[in-house]
Amino acid sequence: MSDRLPGFSTLAVHAGAQPDPTTGARATPIYQTTSFVFNDADHAASLFGLQSFGNIYTRIGNPTNAVLEERVAALEGGTAALAVASGHAAQVVVMQQLLQPGDEFIAARKLYGGSINQFSHSFKSFGWNVVWADPDDIASFERAVTPRTKAIFIESIANPGGSITDIEAVSTVARKAGVPLIVDNTLASPYLIRPIDHGADIVVHSLTKFLGGHGNSIGGVIVDAGTFDWSKDNRYPMLSEPRPEYHGIKLHETFGNFAFAIACRVLGLRDLGPALSPFNAFLILTGIETLPLRMQRHCDNAKAIAEFLSGHPAVSSVSYAGLSSDKYNQLARKYSPKGAGAVFTFSLKGGYDAGVSLVSNLKLFSHLANVGDTRSLVIHPASTTHSQLDDAAKVKSGAGPDVVRLSIGIEDKEDLIADLEQALSA
């Protein structure tokens, strides 16, 4: 039995964790401290010089956070991970290692509205330029590649519409272009999809969502697949060239298949500073222990509710890949056979006004800007999360004026259906 590879549920409970060596505490303690004592001057120098691993300052690393990082890396099948303050922070730290001013990255047009805004506007301050591609047209990714392209970014299950992206097909484009594929796996979680198994080089999550799962903590994580050759053509100088702040160390040469995670920590997190609170890391770790149980219930409930809505006279269409009639059903069967996730959209015949009315009349569903909670959530994207986009862009991103997004929780599905029925009737 000692040679047996642990299963997913076992990893969700145990990966990265050991009883505390001092107290014997079984649950990972919250190391609520800013700093850590060095053994002596030589020990301190070796830590600051990246000659040994250890704790220096919680902005850079913390023992509670380290357990979270190791657990998510194990669940995703990566070599290492870095936890940060939010999913948005994860995206900034990743791109800082890859892009120089004037560089480009290609992103799927079907993304979380906050990511569209971050990529279109905030990243311009760094001189990073996004080029949009259509995940339903893989050739559009190829057409978007230029000599300035440094990465491709997609979501495994797209927010808000729940469409499934053909990860392997986009990975083929990335390989041909010689750039890493970054996959936001927030809506799927590694329980449903492991993007690294399908060609992803970097995986990011908003830990706030399904991994934490209880709507009580904000966090993000970056997972290094250990699959990309950062030194091949010197296109990624942050990893391939000598780092003056570390006495000329070349990160990829020194750290090999977990060099990207190291770069994100010692160049990104250290200097940009989006550190995750150890308390939030503790809460997210606790949430991950029940991830497989929760995700299966989320998916089972979501499919039942999507089936109910697809037959309702007030509903014009339902976008849920778990339905056999959905255009993404074959991709869902390939990439996510245990379920198509818990977030999906549907369109109302009454348009914008009907969407606003529905969210106002629901009682059990909570109207708020989040997904991945144990509670069922609802939002009208056109008036909230995607409101900064023009009407054409809203439609392209799956957030048209008649669209409502649901994040299905783990309540009894009969109660959720009853709540939707009364609100649609109202």
VOGU-3710 file (C-alpha; in Angstrom, 3 decimals, decimal comma):
1> msdrlpgfst> 0,000/0,000/0,000  2,931/2,354/0,542  3,533/2,560/-3,225  -0,081/3,364/-4,023  -0,734/6,818/-5,515  -3,351/8,562/-3,362  -6,725/9,224/-4,927  -8,198/12,674/-5,447  -10,313/12,696/-2,280  -7,331/11,577/-0,193
11> lavhagaqpd> -5,164/14,334/-1,657  -7,900/16,893/-0,981  -7,683/16,038/2,726  -4,001/15,210/3,229  -1,746/16,671/0,511  0,897/19,008/1,927  -0,173/18,536/5,545  1,447/16,794/8,504  0,702/16,978/12,238  2,394/20,042/13,692
21> pttgaratpi> 5,843/18,865/14,885  5,729/20,969/18,057  2,161/20,615/19,297  0,880/17,567/17,402  -2,037/19,598/16,030  -3,737/17,581/13,282  -5,327/20,538/11,456  -2,830/22,870/9,802  -2,238/25,759/12,226  -2,699/29,393/11,265
31> yqttsfvfnd> 0,809/30,837/11,407  -0,372/34,390/12,026  3,029/36,039/12,018  4,791/38,587/9,872  8,309/37,195/10,187  10,409/34,149/11,049  13,576/33,898/13,145  16,801/32,887/11,362  19,142/30,309/12,855  22,146/32,558/12,305
41> adhaaslfgl> 23,601/35,030/9,811  24,606/32,323/7,339  21,105/30,859/7,410  19,608/34,287/6,716  22,020/34,904/3,834  21,253/31,539/2,239  17,508/32,201/2,368  17,804/35,666/0,843  20,164/34,340/-1,836  17,824/31,480/-2,878
51> qsfgniytri> 20,454/28,960/-1,822  18,051/27,228/0,572  14,311/27,136/1,151  12,629/28,467/4,261  10,491/31,202/5,723  11,549/34,835/5,744  8,493/37,079/5,717  4,810/36,260/5,221  4,573/38,513/2,174  6,850/36,002/0,415
61> gnptnavlee> 5,802/32,746/2,077  4,121/31,302/5,149  3,798/27,713/6,497  -0,011/27,772/6,352  0,067/29,054/2,787  2,696/26,451/1,896  0,322/23,591/2,762  -2,350/25,183/0,574  0,128/25,555/-2,287  1,291/21,960/-2,097
71> rvaaleggta> -2,277/20,688/-1,919  -3,495/22,569/-4,974  -0,372/21,584/-6,935  -1,038/17,937/-6,075  -4,692/18,149/-7,100  -3,807/19,812/-10,402  -0,857/17,534/-11,159  1,639/20,409/-11,164  5,183/20,671/-9,853  4,631/23,655/-7,524
81> alavasghaa> 2,164/26,414/-6,742  2,013/29,909/-5,300  -0,943/31,282/-3,346  -1,745/34,992/-3,652  -4,384/37,434/-2,495  -6,943/36,909/-5,281  -7,522/35,405/-8,695  -6,864/38,796/-10,272  -3,562/39,015/-8,390  -2,620/35,583/-9,760
91> qvvvmqqllq> -3,122/36,855/-13,312  -0,992/39,964/-12,719  1,855/37,947/-11,172  1,783/35,396/-14,017  1,888/38,030/-16,739  4,684/39,954/-15,015  6,978/36,963/-15,519  6,036/36,552/-19,182  5,542/39,996/-20,687  7,714/43,028/-21,312
101> pgdefiaark> 6,254/46,424/-22,344  4,920/46,127/-25,877  4,381/42,369/-25,711  1,077/40,677/-26,504  -0,939/37,754/-25,209  -3,945/36,094/-26,802  -7,068/35,583/-24,697  -10,315/33,764/-25,361  -13,149/36,250/-25,720  -15,416/34,188/-23,439
111> lyggsinqfs> -14,034/35,126/-20,015  -15,117/36,416/-16,641  -16,061/40,085/-17,061  -13,468/41,185/-14,511  -10,725/39,488/-16,522  -11,905/41,146/-19,724  -11,708/44,500/-17,971  -8,301/43,748/-16,424  -6,838/42,605/-19,735  -8,381/45,413/-21,814
121> hsfksfgwnv> -7,640/48,323/-19,526  -5,482/47,780/-16,429  -2,817/45,749/-18,240  -2,279/48,625/-20,668  -0,598/50,497/-17,812  2,164/47,869/-17,958  2,368/48,014/-21,739  0,850/44,524/-22,025  -1,552/44,172/-24,952  -4,339/41,636/-25,294
131> vwadpddias> -5,484/40,190/-28,626  -8,881/38,497/-28,525  -9,724/35,127/-30,076  -12,923/33,105/-30,353  -12,773/29,814/-28,401  -15,359/28,386/-30,808  -12,971/29,077/-33,701  -9,559/27,591/-32,886  -8,114/29,049/-36,096  -8,714/32,524/-34,634
141> feravtprtk> -5,982/31,797/-32,076  -3,559/30,917/-34,876  -4,447/34,078/-36,798  -3,790/36,159/-33,683  -0,192/34,959/-33,219  2,509/37,556/-33,943  6,231/37,798/-33,094  5,168/39,755/-29,970  2,894/36,968/-28,668  4,134/35,593/-25,335
151> aifiesianp> 1,182/33,568/-23,991  -2,334/32,268/-24,637  -5,020/32,520/-21,924  -8,303/30,582/-21,761  -10,845/29,371/-19,205  -11,529/25,625/-19,022  -15,209/26,312/-18,334  -16,031/29,856/-19,368  -17,704/32,355/-17,079  -20,577/33,250/-17,309
161> ggsitdieav> -21,968/30,903/-19,971  -20,448/27,617/-18,822  -19,098/26,773/-22,289  -16,280/24,209/-22,485  -13,027/25,178/-24,175  -11,144/22,664/-26,318  -7,956/22,827/-24,251  -5,985/20,351/-26,343  -6,718/22,215/-29,573  -5,618/25,553/-28,107
171> stvarkagvp> -2,562/23,846/-26,598  -1,564/22,719/-30,097  -1,663/26,350/-31,241  0,417/27,418/-28,245  3,024/24,715/-28,883  3,305/25,738/-32,535  3,745/29,379/-31,492  6,297/28,427/-28,820  4,362/30,117/-26,013  2,845/28,806/-22,751
181> livdntlasp> -0,851/28,036/-22,422  -2,442/29,536/-19,291  -5,764/28,028/-18,197  -8,073/29,569/-15,624  -9,603/26,468/-14,031  -11,774/28,278/-11,483  -15,211/27,075/-12,604  -14,167/23,461/-13,151  -11,804/22,914/-10,224  -9,361/20,017/-10,575
191> ylirpidhga> -12,148/17,660/-9,517  -13,782/18,095/-12,923  -10,881/19,078/-15,211  -7,098/18,970/-14,845  -5,855/21,273/-17,636  -2,233/20,135/-17,289  -3,338/16,684/-18,461  -4,534/18,357/-21,680  -1,542/20,559/-22,445  -1,704/23,553/-20,086
201> divvhsltkf> 1,627/24,971/-18,876  0,222/27,246/-16,162  -3,069/26,962/-14,260  -4,652/29,776/-12,263  -7,624/29,791/-9,898  -9,678/32,181/-7,945  -9,512/30,248/-4,660  -12,489/32,369/-3,630  -14,772/30,153/-5,681  -15,125/26,346/-5,647
211> lgghgnsigg> -11,814/25,470/-3,995  -12,637/27,542/-0,903  -16,280/26,933/-1,592  -17,978/28,718/1,282  -18,002/32,372/0,264  -15,858/33,457/3,212  -12,335/34,047/1,843  -10,690/35,687/-1,138  -7,565/34,129/-2,621  -5,832/33,076/-5,804
221> vivdagtfdw> -3,286/30,472/-6,834  -0,805/29,846/-9,651  0,164/26,261/-10,539  3,335/25,507/-12,497  2,977/22,440/-14,736  6,757/22,169/-15,122  6,305/21,508/-18,839  7,605/24,624/-20,581  11,198/25,254/-21,684  11,753/28,820/-20,490
231> skdnrypmls> 15,324/28,948/-21,821  14,703/27,695/-25,354  14,969/30,976/-27,259  15,454/33,581/-24,533  11,930/34,948/-25,046  11,337/34,936/-21,292  14,259/36,847/-19,771  12,764/36,893/-16,272  13,402/33,146/-16,164  16,313/32,616/-18,547
241> eprpeyhgik> 18,645/35,572/-17,915  20,775/36,238/-14,808  18,775/37,990/-12,092  20,771/40,906/-10,667  18,735/40,923/-7,440  19,890/37,346/-6,775  23,593/37,561/-7,635  23,167/36,465/-11,233  21,094/33,305/-10,695  19,275/32,052/-13,789
251> lhetfgnfaf> 15,971/30,835/-12,393  15,156/28,208/-15,012  18,678/26,841/-15,021  18,702/26,664/-11,214  15,181/25,476/-10,415  14,219/23,447/-13,493  10,644/22,263/-13,725  9,337/24,474/-10,933  11,204/27,616/-12,005  8,042/29,454/-13,022
261> aiacrvlglr> 6,506/29,062/-9,562  9,774/30,294/-8,041  9,834/33,318/-10,358  6,264/34,191/-9,415  7,255/34,081/-5,738  10,668/35,772/-5,683  10,094/38,304/-8,474  6,320/38,791/-8,514  4,947/38,247/-5,016  8,055/39,682/-3,361
271> dlgpalspfn> 7,893/42,999/-5,235  4,208/43,438/-6,135  3,119/42,243/-2,708  -0,328/40,588/-3,156  0,173/38,214/-0,214  -2,567/35,841/0,912  -3,513/36,061/4,576  -2,644/32,854/6,505  -6,129/32,975/7,995  -7,687/32,924/4,513
281> afliltgiet> -5,315/30,105/3,542  -6,587/28,114/6,538  -10,226/28,640/5,566  -9,554/27,693/1,939  -7,662/24,574/3,033  -10,664/23,551/5,106  -12,911/24,077/2,104  -10,733/21,959/-0,183  -11,150/18,950/2,128  -14,769/18,606/0,950
291> lplrmqrhcd> -14,193/19,676/-2,681  -15,044/16,316/-4,313  -18,224/15,943/-2,256  -19,360/19,483/-2,950  -18,497/19,551/-6,663  -20,460/16,416/-7,409  -23,510/17,804/-5,599  -23,063/21,157/-7,391  -23,012/19,395/-10,765  -25,941/17,078/-10,048
301> nakaiaefls> -28,075/19,995/-8,871  -27,050/22,172/-11,816  -28,044/19,567/-14,375  -31,465/19,097/-12,768  -32,105/22,841/-12,706  -30,881/23,327/-16,288  -33,318/20,614/-17,392  -36,150/22,354/-15,525  -35,371/25,742/-17,078  -35,030/24,343/-20,581
311> ghpavssvsy> -38,706/23,350/-20,460  -40,040/26,568/-18,891  -42,220/28,795/-21,113  -40,553/32,023/-19,914  -37,088/30,787/-20,911  -35,873/31,133/-24,483  -32,633/29,173/-24,122  -30,328/27,497/-21,593  -26,546/27,402/-21,981  -25,358/24,399/-19,979
321> aglssdkynq> -22,866/21,930/-21,399  -24,333/19,111/-19,315  -27,495/19,076/-21,457  -27,339/16,565/-24,317  -28,721/19,227/-26,676  -26,024/21,781/-25,831  -23,397/22,620/-28,456  -20,631/21,999/-25,916  -21,920/18,652/-24,700  -19,365/16,599/-26,614
331> larkyspkga> -16,510/18,702/-25,192  -18,026/18,292/-21,728  -18,074/14,521/-22,167  -14,410/14,596/-23,188  -12,987/17,030/-20,643  -15,455/16,959/-17,754  -17,214/13,575/-17,638  -18,140/13,844/-13,944  -20,243/16,935/-14,595  -20,332/20,184/-16,535
341> gavftfslkg> -19,905/22,461/-13,535  -22,336/24,497/-11,479  -22,315/27,857/-13,277  -24,452/28,449/-16,339  -26,678/31,004/-18,001  -30,154/31,103/-19,439  -31,987/33,695/-21,503  -35,410/35,089/-20,736  -38,011/35,906/-23,385  -38,691/39,191/-21,610
351> gydagvslvs> -35,164/40,490/-22,207  -33,270/42,903/-19,948  -36,243/43,887/-17,794  -37,200/40,271/-17,177  -33,652/39,504/-16,044  -33,662/42,355/-13,551  -37,104/41,324/-12,311  -36,116/37,698/-11,842  -33,136/38,407/-9,597  -35,320/40,713/-7,526
361> nlklfshlan> -37,993/38,061/-6,969  -35,811/35,097/-6,035  -35,805/34,315/-2,308  -33,511/31,312/-1,758  -30,952/32,355/-4,372  -28,649/35,160/-3,196  -28,202/38,074/-5,588  -24,495/38,846/-5,446  -21,275/38,978/-7,475  -19,668/35,634/-6,772
371> vgdtrslvih> -19,818/31,978/-7,829  -18,748/28,700/-6,265  -20,498/29,083/-2,913  -22,329/26,314/-1,055  -25,314/28,647/-1,426  -27,034/29,160/-4,771  -26,316/32,541/-6,320  -27,796/34,619/-9,116  -26,773/37,710/-11,055  -27,781/39,605/-14,176
381> pastthsqld> -24,369/40,097/-15,877  -25,430/42,812/-18,327  -26,299/45,172/-15,470  -23,411/44,161/-13,173  -20,298/42,074/-13,900  -20,261/42,848/-17,650  -21,823/46,317/-17,492  -18,563/47,996/-18,571  -18,815/46,312/-22,003  -20,804/47,651/-24,939
391> daakvksgag> -23,815/45,637/-26,092  -21,935/43,832/-28,868  -19,138/42,815/-26,499  -21,673/41,635/-23,925  -23,247/39,303/-26,456  -19,853/37,997/-27,629  -18,849/37,203/-24,047  -22,121/35,366/-23,366  -23,634/38,131/-21,231  -26,356/39,587/-23,429
401> pdvvrlsigi> -29,147/41,763/-21,970  -31,546/38,816/-21,615  -29,024/36,541/-19,852  -29,114/35,502/-16,193  -26,232/33,620/-14,564  -26,766/31,007/-11,889  -24,216/29,424/-9,574  -25,946/26,355/-8,210  -25,225/25,428/-4,606  -25,610/22,251/-2,602
411> edkedliadl> -29,129/22,811/-1,250  -31,983/20,402/-2,052  -32,626/20,806/-5,772  -36,404/20,686/-5,247  -36,216/23,864/-3,146  -34,103/25,632/-5,761  -36,512/24,687/-8,541  -39,468/25,914/-6,466  -37,749/29,262/-5,917  -37,066/29,681/-9,615
421> eqalsa> -40,645/28,685/-10,447  -42,171/31,326/-8,189  -39,794/34,033/-9,402  -40,416/33,227/-13,068  -44,161/33,283/-12,436  -43,886/36,630/-10,669
//
